[in-house]
Amino acid sequence: MGITQSVKRSAQQDPEGRATSFGERSRTWHQFQERVARLAGGLKSLGLAPGDRVAILALNSDRYLEYFVGVPWAGGVLVPLNIRWTVAENVYSLNDCGASILLVDDAFLKMAGPILAEATSIRTAIYIGDETAPAEMLSYEALIARSAPVADAGRAGEDLAGIFYTGGTTGFPKGVMLPHRGLWASAAALISDVGLDRDTVYLHAAPMFHLADGAMTMGVLLAGGSHVMIPAFNPEQVMAAVERHRVSHLLLVPTMIHMTITHPKLAEADLSSLRWLLYGASPIPEALLVVAMRALPNCRFVQAYGQTELSPVATILPSDYHALDGPKAGKLASAGRAAMCCELEIVDPNGVEVPRDAVGEIRVRGPNTMLGYWNKPKETAAALREGWVYTGDAGRMDKEGFVYIVDRLKDMIVSGGENVYSAEVENAVAKHPAVSQCAVIGVPDEMWGEAVHALVIPKPGQRPSAEEIIQHCHTLIAGYKCPRSVAFRSEPFPLSGAGKVLKRELRKPYWEGRSRQVN
Amino acid sequence: MGITQSVKRSAQQDPEGRATSFGERSRTWHQFQERVARLAGGLKSLGLAPGDRVAILALNSDRYLEYFVGVPWAGGVLVPLNIRWTVAENVYSLNDCGASILLVDDAFLKMAGPILAEATSIRTAIYIGDETAPAEMLSYEALIARSAPVADAGRAGEDLAGIFYTGGTTGFPKGVMLPHRGLWASAAALISDVGLDRDTVYLHAAPMFHLADGAMTMGVLLAGGSHVMIPAFNPEQVMAAVERHRVSHLLLVPTMIHMTITHPKLAEADLSSLRWLLYGASPIPEALLVVAMRALPNCRFVQAYGQTELSPVATILPSDYHALDGPKAGKLASAGRAAMCCELEIVDPNGVEVPRDAVGEIRVRGPNTMLGYWNKPKETAAALREGWVYTGDAGRMDKEGFVYIVDRLKDMIVSGGENVYSAEVENAVAKHPAVSQCAVIGVPDEMWGEAVHALVIPKPGQRPSAEEIIQHCHTLIAGYKCPRSVAFRSEPFPLSGAGKVLKRELRKPYWEGRSRQVN
């Protein structure tokens, strides 16, 4: 199944049903299909050949969804760019994949000039905003208006659907090549566990370029549900959109959940239509999850864990395991179990499965796996072995198959020959009453190789001492895991586009001029 | 995704859960996985190489499910034989695909001798009954006991999963080659519309060789549900198994539904666990459906339409459209809409989509399509064109995408240049109060090319005249569609393994020595 088939089904079965709502604008499935068929015609008139890459740099909108469907309809390949990136990162990615067309909205018009000056493969830039297109760009609406609809190119199965650049938390961006079957399998795995059907009204509040939201894009398309977009996450806009469009499904990353449930306007917002809240993309503190479940008692919570290389779904923790008591309680700290689209194992460095409850690397095999990294055979060979994607995540599995993510392997600190999982240390540090946020990294140490180092943002008005934090940790975790040093800061941690702390950035000043095995 | 991955997930996530129940025997997922890994080891010890065909000729049992999983686990290809076939048909199919191993149960031991004498590619016959194995056969249980478990061969995606011989209603059996992704896509499409999950208890009452039951086999495996088998359909055994195992899901073909709901013991049977009844494989008279819905008021009804070439699901009529009133009523005569695994079009002989409500040939494209017919490039080229499977079924589609099956194209009668759909004429004839069953075919006619001919089995004690039947039809359908002749018979119509009337057999005496364009 390809992305386009879902849209043809909706246009056939529900032509007058609502496809998209964005601001004051809405379209039916009939209109949506007509527009993507014309967009595809327009892209072909610009010389798009099968397999050509079409990039987009934009905030969320209804046109972003048209892009997701129109590009494969024309036979092209998607390249959604990270909205947090610098000019240099965008240029790198565009040149890496040799994209020939770039779509840009108002938010990125200023960036477009310097990008286009250096991204030499781009032949055409298309402006997808609502104002008049700049002189050097084509107008998206004019292109659709002047182009005749074309037949769907029928890309599906093993055909390359898109190149999704990894967030850049580690080293240089890699272009993850995902086939249509991968996106379809991930979407199919979500449908029953997230209750997606034709009555679904999904709000795109997380960035559409990212596959956390992208997984729901594909799931909702496949199920025939309706799409509502806001340009970017903002708690008040989320509440307003839920009220106005009677949104039933929402995906948020943990920081967004925190901002929403602590917002002063939550009490007066009518979120009664909201039935499902999916979260993922980064670990969620259990305390936050419990508070959120109490704040939204009529909402079912579902966690998904995965990565771009898995299209992206690997595990799902279904709503019935979001229980505070009863036989299914006690699993909130888990990322769930292998989803319908894959099998999952925890293995040692030799690729041998470890016993239950032992920590090892998580690997995943199934129709959701990537084809490889674009133009990176060495990295592909390292990550994709005998059909398994090696996730680089350390985890353990309990006797019922529930997976607990322990850490990114590359964030694991090796101190005196002992493995220290930064996530575990962070959990201990965060329990100190004066700590607002923290990040734990390994720093060079002559004696131990690496030493555990905590970066702490204190709560407003609080001034804990390093000694106090370290002593606090000693009451919770083994001595070798406790920080040997603590640094305090007031500025926020650098975040990736998906809202993950960029540990690479935090480590950089400590490792200047030295080499760390994994960075 | 391959068939084996589902089993590994269940064994990982629910090791002590019930996998199979057959008679007095039941196995957990842990045991089931251990057995299929040993079965696979046994098959490999017999010389099975990747892609080798392993056939089975047996009634339903827990071992049939082990076969479905153990053969791909060993790297082999499934060939489930039709239990209605003669020796000649079995021999034809085994020789056609060159199967090297044949599994046989007690019901087919007598047939096995003559089959093995002529099926020259079979190297090993395995006895899967509970008695002592005949001298010339290996014992299945001994093979499992003596073989070490082997690692899953990991067959998936485009790999050939099985060769499923078409029922033989038309011409010689063709071996439909289905890939793992086809079976997986069909199963995924069923899951949400049939409410399959880990709590599902599915009763295999329809024959397991046939893909009607096979679709549920794959769906229940994928969802992690539990399997109960009875050797063959029998209304009393169905009721007993539902009661004993608290069966939640059942698939029956229309004739089986009829036999069950009219059974005198229905009133006293406890079918309260039954929540879903799936039906398909042949058209259901609307009157029967309504009676069944009233007889099982706590059960949701779902119809699926498809064919072997589609792994087999094409359309689904979900339970909410099984409504006798309200906004979703009025669709009972439909086979449903294109399922999640495909797109569907109604086209004219040039492959151009016809307007809504016009009759044309149904074609289907998606991940559920076959790879082709085994060793039949000409037939493959005719049925599979540009990714579309041409079903050979005539149908129409309404404005909401609901599909109405009008007839098999090859059962369509062309009389005086007009198309007559035998199903429509049969519906008219069947409404005559003295008619028990009927079948309508085209017979040679010098004036009209073909003439409409009705074969009628009267109800016990009734003796309607041909003239009376014809006059009755004139009150219901256009004159050119009415039978020009009627033949009465008392013996039942010949049926295929799936319970369809074999019209080819009925037509044969009339067309002896003549050629009909399609037969």
Interface residues (C-beta under 8 A of the other chain):
Chain A: M1 Q5 K8 R9 Q12 Q13 D14 P15 G154 A156 G157 E158 R181 W184 A185 A188 I191 S192 L196 D197 L222 A223 R337 A338 M340 C341 C342 E343 L344 R365 G366 P367 E386 G387 M397 K399 E400 G401
Chain B: M1 Q5 K8 R9 Q12 Q13 D14 P15 G154 A156 G157 E158 R181 W184 A185 A188 I191 S192 L196 D197 L222 A223 R337 A338 M340 C341 C342 E343 L344 R365 G366 P367 E386 G387 M397 K399 E400 G401
